């Protein structure tokens, strides 16, 4: 990948850019989740949540590859590793939705979206460290 953009090297700045991309990702996730729930996945909130999260993972990988990290691996290797780390965090979304809907009994679209935001916040530091140390690390070619 050609290096056209300045990418921050300091971990604090990387975390801030990562957070901005993640924030945009939350908006993408919530927007897609809402769209899916009010259209073709009405009554299937868990499927809507999983689908919107999967599409958001793609959005986040592209954003972090372009703006945050400077790994130097081939795109397909980074994409696979990014997806693996993201899938490790996906159960947080499903668990959060399960708690919100099935244990607490909140079934509104807003409750579903708040569960996405809560799960995203919990997984943010975990994912940043794995992305920085494994996915986008040029030293880690596995």
Secondary structure as UniProt FT lines:
FT   HELIX           11..38
FT   TURN            39..43
FT   HELIX           45..67
FT   HELIX           75..98
FT   HELIX           99..103
FT   HELIX           109..130
FT   HELIX           131..135
FT   TURN            138..139
//
